Amino acid sequence: MVDLLIGIFLATLITALFTARLYRLLMWYSLNSLSLGLLALTIGRAQHDGAMIISGLITLLLKAGAIPWILKRLSQRFGLVRQITPNIRIQYAIMLVPAILVFTFYLAEPISHMVEGNANYVAISISSLFLALLLMMEHNNIAPKIVGFLSMENALFLLGTTATGGMPMLVELGIFFDLLMAIVVINLLMRREEMENSGEAGA
C-alpha cells in the first residue's frame, strides 16, 4: 500500500509538470496531497503513531481539500489566466524528468545506510523536491509557482516521513501554520498580478 501511494504521489507531480490548464494543475496538486495524507495515515496506523495519524488527517483536510479550493476561488476572484503553458518545451521536460530521477537515486545511495526507512523512498522524496522546483521555474504565472511551492512542502513532508519514520508533531504543526501564512501571501500576490494585468490592459 505504501509503495502504491508513493507511486501515485510521484506520478501526480510528474503529470502536473505537463499540465497547461490551471484548474487541472490544482486537481493534480489535490491528488498529490491526497496520496500524501493517505500515506501518513497508513504509516501512522502501522506504527501506532497518533501524531502521524493527526498529521495525515490535517493533510487531507487542508492540502487535499481546503487549499486547492481556496486557490480556485482566488483565481476566479482575480481573473487569473487559466492557460498556463510552461516555458520549458515539452521535449526538454521529457528529458529532464528521468534525468532528475536517475540523479537523485545516485544522490541517495551514499546515505541509504543512514536512514531508517527504505532508501528508494528517500530518493523519490528528493526527486519530488527537484520536480516541484522545476514546476516553479517553468512558469511565469504566479498560480503555478504557488502550486510548485506547496508541492515542495509536500516533498519535504514525504522526506521527513520516509527518512525518519515521522517528524515530531510540533514540527508538523509549524509547517501547517506556515501554510496558513502562505495563503495570506498568496492573496496579496494574486491581487498584485491582477493589478499588473489591469495596468497592461489599460495601456
C-alpha contacts under 8 A as a table, 3 or more apart, distances in Angstrom:
res1	aa1	res2	aa2	distance
1	M	4	L	5.11
1	M	5	L	6.26
1	M	42	T	7.95
2	V	5	L	5.22
2	V	6	I	6.15
2	V	39	L	6.29
2	V	42	T	7.30
2	V	43	I	7.80
3	D	6	I	5.26
3	D	7	G	6.05
4	L	7	G	5.05
4	L	8	I	6.21
5	L	8	I	5.04
5	L	9	F	6.10
5	L	35	S	5.47
5	L	36	L	7.28
5	L	38	L	7.44
5	L	39	L	6.10
6	I	9	F	4.88
6	I	10	L	6.27
6	I	35	S	7.27
6	I	36	L	7.64
6	I	39	L	7.49
6	I	121	Y	7.65
7	G	10	L	5.26
7	G	11	A	6.04
8	I	11	A	4.98
8	I	12	T	6.00
8	I	32	N	7.24
8	I	35	S	6.54
9	F	12	T	5.53
9	F	13	L	6.46
9	F	31	L	7.76
9	F	32	N	5.03
9	F	33	S	7.69
9	F	35	S	5.72
9	F	36	L	6.68
10	L	13	L	5.23
10	L	14	I	6.26
10	L	32	N	7.80
10	L	124	I	7.32
10	L	128	S	6.56
11	A	14	I	5.17
11	A	15	T	6.11
12	T	15	T	5.05
12	T	16	A	6.13
12	T	28	W	5.63
12	T	29	Y	7.26
12	T	31	L	6.82
12	T	32	N	5.62
13	L	16	A	5.06
13	L	17	L	6.69
13	L	28	W	7.11
13	L	29	Y	7.29
13	L	32	N	6.64
13	L	128	S	7.24
13	L	131	L	7.30
13	L	132	A	7.31
13	L	151	S	7.79
14	I	17	L	5.32
14	I	18	F	7.23
14	I	97	V	7.61
14	I	131	L	7.24
15	T	18	F	5.51
15	T	19	T	6.53
15	T	28	W	7.40
16	A	19	T	5.08
16	A	25	L	5.65
16	A	28	W	5.97
16	A	29	Y	7.42
16	A	135	L	7.81
17	L	131	L	7.87
17	L	134	L	7.90
17	L	135	L	5.77
18	F	86	P	7.59
18	F	90	I	7.25
19	T	22	L	7.80
19	T	24	R	6.83
19	T	25	L	6.05
19	T	84	I	7.81
19	T	85	T	7.66
20	A	24	R	7.86
20	A	25	L	7.64
20	A	83	Q	5.90
20	A	84	I	4.87
20	A	85	T	4.77
20	A	86	P	6.86
21	R	24	R	5.44
21	R	25	L	6.27
21	R	82	R	5.62
21	R	83	Q	4.98
21	R	84	I	5.59
21	R	85	T	7.54
22	L	25	L	5.01
22	L	26	L	6.34
22	L	81	V	7.90
22	L	82	R	4.90
22	L	83	Q	6.36
22	L	84	I	6.22
22	L	143	A	7.66
22	L	144	P	7.36
23	Y	26	L	5.02
23	Y	27	M	6.21
23	Y	72	K	7.05
23	Y	82	R	7.18
24	R	27	M	4.87
24	R	28	W	6.25
25	L	28	W	5.16
25	L	29	Y	6.23
25	L	144	P	7.62
25	L	147	V	7.92
26	L	29	Y	5.03
26	L	30	S	6.12
26	L	68	P	5.68
26	L	71	L	7.82
26	L	72	K	7.56
26	L	147	V	7.41
27	M	30	S	5.02
27	M	31	L	6.29
27	M	68	P	7.37
28	W	31	L	5.06
28	W	32	N	6.02
29	Y	32	N	4.89
29	Y	33	S	6.16
29	Y	64	A	7.49
29	Y	68	P	7.47
29	Y	147	V	7.07
29	Y	151	S	7.14
30	S	33	S	5.14
30	S	34	L	6.01
30	S	63	K	6.71
30	S	64	A	4.35
30	S	65	G	6.77
30	S	68	P	6.26
31	L	34	L	4.78
31	L	35	S	6.18
31	L	64	A	6.64
32	N	35	S	5.37
32	N	36	L	6.38
32	N	64	A	7.67
33	S	36	L	4.92
33	S	37	G	6.08
33	S	59	T	6.80
33	S	60	L	6.83
33	S	63	K	5.71
33	S	64	A	4.96
33	S	154	N	7.00
34	L	37	G	5.14
34	L	38	L	6.19
34	L	59	T	7.51
34	L	60	L	5.72
34	L	63	K	7.65
34	L	64	A	5.18
35	S	38	L	5.16
35	S	39	L	6.01
36	L	39	L	4.99
36	L	40	A	6.24
36	L	56	G	7.50
36	L	59	T	7.45
36	L	154	N	7.38
36	L	158	L	7.14
37	G	40	A	5.13
37	G	41	L	6.28
37	G	55	S	7.58
37	G	56	G	4.30
37	G	57	L	6.50
37	G	58	I	7.78
37	G	59	T	5.11
37	G	60	L	5.19
38	L	41	L	5.00
38	L	42	T	6.06
38	L	56	G	6.42
38	L	60	L	7.62
39	L	42	T	5.04
39	L	43	I	6.15
39	L	56	G	7.43
40	A	43	I	5.25
40	A	44	G	5.86
40	A	52	M	5.92
40	A	53	I	6.32
40	A	55	S	6.96
40	A	56	G	4.76
40	A	161	T	7.62
41	L	44	G	5.00
41	L	45	R	6.05
41	L	52	M	6.64
41	L	53	I	4.84
41	L	54	I	7.96
41	L	55	S	7.93
41	L	56	G	5.10
41	L	57	L	7.28
42	T	45	R	5.31
42	T	46	A	6.21
43	I	46	A	5.06
43	I	47	Q	6.06
43	I	49	D	7.92
43	I	52	M	7.41
44	G	47	Q	5.23
44	G	48	H	5.53
44	G	49	D	4.64
44	G	50	G	6.49
44	G	51	A	7.55
44	G	52	M	4.86
44	G	53	I	5.01
45	R	48	H	4.90
45	R	49	D	6.48
45	R	50	G	7.91
45	R	53	I	6.92
46	A	49	D	7.81
49	D	52	M	5.42
49	D	53	I	6.50
50	G	53	I	5.09
50	G	54	I	6.25
51	A	54	I	5.14
51	A	55	S	6.16
51	A	168	P	7.74
51	A	169	M	5.70
52	M	55	S	4.97
52	M	56	G	6.12
52	M	166	G	6.70
52	M	169	M	7.55
53	I	56	G	5.02
53	I	57	L	6.28
54	I	57	L	5.12
54	I	58	I	6.20
55	S	58	I	5.11
55	S	59	T	6.04
55	S	169	M	7.66
55	S	172	E	7.02
56	G	59	T	5.01
56	G	60	L	6.25
57	L	60	L	5.13
57	L	61	L	6.25
58	I	61	L	5.14
58	I	62	L	5.70
58	I	63	K	7.71
59	T	62	L	5.29
59	T	63	K	5.15
59	T	64	A	6.57
60	L	63	K	5.85
60	L	64	A	4.91
60	L	65	G	6.51
61	L	64	A	6.00
61	L	65	G	5.26
61	L	66	A	6.25
62	L	65	G	5.58
62	L	66	A	4.77
62	L	67	I	5.92
63	K	66	A	6.06
63	K	67	I	5.27
63	K	68	P	7.01
64	A	67	I	6.89
64	A	68	P	6.75
65	G	68	P	5.97
65	G	69	W	6.30
66	A	69	W	5.21
66	A	70	I	6.05
67	I	70	I	5.03
67	I	71	L	6.08
68	P	71	L	5.10
68	P	72	K	6.10
69	W	72	K	5.13
69	W	73	R	6.21
70	I	73	R	5.12
70	I	74	L	6.08
71	L	74	L	5.06
71	L	75	S	6.06
71	L	143	A	7.92
72	K	75	S	5.12
72	K	76	Q	6.28
73	R	76	Q	5.12
73	R	77	R	6.03
74	L	77	R	4.89
74	L	78	F	6.06
74	L	187	N	7.17
74	L	190	M	7.54
75	S	78	F	5.38
75	S	79	G	5.68
75	S	80	L	5.07
75	S	143	A	7.89
75	S	190	M	7.67
76	Q	79	G	5.04
76	Q	80	L	6.69
78	F	190	M	6.78
78	F	191	R	6.57
78	F	194	E	5.78
79	G	194	E	7.11
80	L	190	M	7.89
80	L	194	E	7.02
81	V	84	I	7.11
84	I	139	H	7.17
84	I	141	N	7.01
84	I	144	P	7.56
85	T	139	H	7.38
86	P	89	R	7.11
86	P	138	E	5.30
86	P	139	H	5.24
87	N	138	E	5.07
87	N	139	H	5.84
87	N	140	N	7.68
88	I	92	Y	6.62
88	I	93	A	6.43
88	I	138	E	5.66
89	R	92	Y	5.42
89	R	93	A	6.31
90	I	93	A	4.95
90	I	94	I	6.05
91	Q	94	I	5.13
91	Q	95	M	6.56
92	Y	95	M	5.19
92	Y	96	L	6.13
93	A	96	L	4.87
93	A	97	V	6.16
94	I	97	V	5.73
94	I	98	P	7.29
95	M	98	P	6.08
95	M	99	A	6.39
96	L	99	A	5.05
96	L	100	I	6.08
97	V	100	I	5.24
97	V	101	L	6.35
97	V	131	L	7.32
98	P	101	L	4.93
98	P	102	V	6.09
99	A	102	V	5.25
99	A	103	F	6.03
100	I	103	F	5.09
100	I	104	T	6.09
100	I	127	S	6.23
100	I	130	F	7.21
100	I	131	L	7.58
101	L	104	T	5.36
101	L	105	F	6.31
101	L	123	A	7.97
101	L	124	I	7.47
101	L	127	S	5.62
102	V	105	F	5.27
102	V	106	Y	6.44
103	F	106	Y	5.28
103	F	107	L	6.07
104	T	107	L	4.66
104	T	108	A	5.98
104	T	123	A	5.56
104	T	124	I	7.52
104	T	126	I	6.33
104	T	127	S	5.55
105	F	108	A	5.19
105	F	109	E	6.25
105	F	120	N	7.23
105	F	123	A	5.08
105	F	124	I	7.59
105	F	127	S	8.00
106	Y	109	E	5.25
106	Y	110	P	7.72
107	L	110	P	6.78
107	L	111	I	7.99
107	L	123	A	7.51
108	A	111	I	5.52
108	A	112	S	6.13
108	A	119	A	6.91
108	A	120	N	7.87
108	A	122	V	6.84
108	A	123	A	5.33
109	E	112	S	5.19
109	E	119	A	7.27
110	P	113	H	7.37
111	I	114	M	5.22
111	I	115	V	6.91
111	I	119	A	7.93
112	S	115	V	5.82
112	S	118	N	7.80
112	S	119	A	4.94
113	H	116	E	7.96
113	H	119	A	7.91
115	V	118	N	7.52
115	V	119	A	6.95
115	V	163	A	5.17
115	V	164	T	6.52
116	E	162	T	7.74
116	E	163	A	5.78
116	E	164	T	5.70
116	E	165	G	6.66
117	G	121	Y	7.50
117	G	122	V	7.86
117	G	162	T	5.55
117	G	163	A	5.41
117	G	164	T	6.85
117	G	165	G	6.61
118	N	121	Y	5.39
118	N	122	V	6.80
118	N	162	T	7.04
118	N	163	A	7.55
119	A	122	V	5.07
119	A	123	A	6.33
119	A	163	A	7.76
120	N	123	A	4.99
120	N	124	I	6.20
121	Y	124	I	5.06
121	Y	125	S	6.14
121	Y	159	L	7.79
121	Y	162	T	6.10
121	Y	163	A	7.76
122	V	125	S	4.99
122	V	126	I	6.26
122	V	159	L	5.91
122	V	162	T	6.15
122	V	163	A	5.95
123	A	126	I	5.18
123	A	127	S	6.11
124	I	127	S	5.03
124	I	128	S	5.99
125	S	128	S	5.05
125	S	129	L	6.34
125	S	155	A	5.50
125	S	156	L	7.13
125	S	158	L	5.90
125	S	159	L	5.04
126	I	129	L	5.02
126	I	130	F	6.53
126	I	155	A	7.16
126	I	159	L	7.02
127	S	130	F	5.12
127	S	131	L	6.12
128	S	131	L	4.95
128	S	132	A	6.03
128	S	152	M	7.39
128	S	155	A	5.59
129	L	132	A	5.23
129	L	133	L	6.30
129	L	151	S	7.67
129	L	152	M	5.24
129	L	155	A	5.23
129	L	156	L	7.00
130	F	133	L	4.96
130	F	134	L	6.18
130	F	152	M	8.00
131	L	134	L	4.92
131	L	135	L	6.24
132	A	135	L	4.93
132	A	136	M	6.46
132	A	148	G	4.99
132	A	149	F	6.96
132	A	151	S	5.56
132	A	152	M	5.26
132	A	155	A	7.93
133	L	136	M	5.12
133	L	137	M	6.33
133	L	148	G	6.32
133	L	149	F	7.36
133	L	152	M	6.81
134	L	137	M	5.00
134	L	138	E	6.09
134	L	148	G	7.85
135	L	138	E	5.50
135	L	139	H	6.98
135	L	144	P	7.19
135	L	145	K	6.94
135	L	148	G	5.26
136	M	139	H	6.13
136	M	144	P	6.50
136	M	145	K	4.36
136	M	146	I	7.45
136	M	147	V	7.66
136	M	148	G	4.80
136	M	149	F	6.82
137	M	140	N	7.77
137	M	145	K	7.38
139	H	142	I	7.86
139	H	144	P	6.40
139	H	145	K	6.65
140	N	145	K	7.63
141	N	144	P	6.15
141	N	145	K	6.78
142	I	145	K	5.17
142	I	146	I	6.25
142	I	189	L	7.33
142	I	190	M	6.98
142	I	193	E	7.51
143	A	146	I	5.10
143	A	147	V	6.37
143	A	190	M	7.73
144	P	147	V	4.97
144	P	148	G	6.05
145	K	148	G	4.94
145	K	149	F	6.20
146	I	149	F	5.03
146	I	150	L	6.23
146	I	186	I	7.34
147	V	150	L	5.05
147	V	151	S	6.01
148	G	151	S	4.96
148	G	152	M	6.20
149	F	152	M	5.08
149	F	153	E	6.53
150	L	153	E	5.06
150	L	154	N	6.41
151	S	154	N	4.89
151	S	155	A	6.23
152	M	155	A	4.98
152	M	156	L	6.26
153	E	156	L	5.06
153	E	157	F	6.18
154	N	157	F	5.00
154	N	158	L	6.18
155	A	158	L	5.00
155	A	159	L	6.10
156	L	159	L	4.93
156	L	160	G	6.14
157	F	160	G	5.20
157	F	161	T	6.16
158	L	161	T	5.03
158	L	162	T	6.04
159	L	162	T	5.31
159	L	163	A	5.70
160	G	163	A	5.45
160	G	164	T	5.72
160	G	165	G	7.16
160	G	166	G	5.94
160	G	167	M	5.72
161	T	164	T	5.85
161	T	165	G	5.06
161	T	166	G	4.17
161	T	167	M	6.22
162	T	165	G	5.53
162	T	166	G	7.01
163	A	166	G	7.78
164	T	167	M	6.86
167	M	171	V	6.64
167	M	172	E	6.68
168	P	171	V	5.42
168	P	172	E	6.53
169	M	172	E	5.07
169	M	173	L	6.17
170	L	173	L	5.21
170	L	174	G	6.18
171	V	174	G	5.01
171	V	175	I	6.34
172	E	175	I	5.09
172	E	176	F	6.38
173	L	176	F	5.06
173	L	177	F	6.17
174	G	177	F	5.05
174	G	178	D	6.25
175	I	178	D	5.00
175	I	179	L	6.32
176	F	179	L	4.94
176	F	180	L	6.43
177	F	180	L	5.12
177	F	181	M	6.38
178	D	181	M	5.04
178	D	182	A	6.08
179	L	182	A	4.80
179	L	183	I	6.41
180	L	183	I	5.20
180	L	184	V	6.98
181	M	184	V	5.31
181	M	185	V	6.64
182	A	185	V	4.98
182	A	186	I	5.97
183	I	186	I	4.89
183	I	187	N	6.22
184	V	187	N	5.18
184	V	188	L	6.55
185	V	188	L	5.13
185	V	189	L	6.16
186	I	189	L	5.06
186	I	190	M	6.06
187	N	190	M	5.31
187	N	191	R	6.17
188	L	191	R	5.07
188	L	192	R	6.20
189	L	192	R	5.02
189	L	193	E	6.22
190	M	193	E	5.04
190	M	194	E	6.12
191	R	194	E	5.10
191	R	195	M	6.33
192	R	195	M	5.11
192	R	196	E	6.24
193	E	196	E	5.00
193	E	197	N	6.07
194	E	197	N	5.13
194	E	198	S	6.10
195	M	198	S	5.02
195	M	199	G	6.10
196	E	199	G	5.02
196	E	200	E	6.23
197	N	200	E	5.14
197	N	201	A	6.14
198	S	201	A	5.06
198	S	202	G	6.11
199	G	202	G	5.08
199	G	203	A	6.19
200	E	203	A	5.11
